[in-house]
């Protein structure tokens, strides 16, 4: 009996592994996915920083607004460009004037990131400009405060403006004009 031996070719089993091409394609797809997710994280960080800057600007601007709101309706001497209270009687108080588009003496200051006056080596982060106007009857003052980012890093929040009104309380002041 003649037995012939045939050389068998090895057959590929279905779970034997991946080819180099398959591995490279999988790595390319994974790399694209990782880059897309990384972009989302970077954008999230930038948005978070921007929101923190907006919050800081709001606090600094609102701080000036609250400072002005504490003054008496007819106060025209408190120097609100100085740290206080008590404020020196060398300023403009709530006298009508000022501007929200440029610095006017007595109606503007420069502050650091905590709202402290930027003097003695403190770096100014914000210019704060305010304007006081009064209605025709003299019983309502409108206070507008604008904060503008002037930091070296560049403006994240270019401008923020807050506005409020203060009325003359005729029950506590005989100085209020009759409406």
ABEGO torsion letter per residue (X at the ends): XBBBBBBBBBBBBAAAEBBAAAAAAAAAAAAAAAAAAAAAAAAAAAAAAAAAAAAAAAAAAAAAAAAAAABBAABAABBAABBOOBBBBABAEABBEEBAABBBBGABBBBBAAGBBBBGGBBBABBBBBBBBBBAAGABBBBBBBBBBABAAEBABABBBBBBBBBBBAAABAABBBX
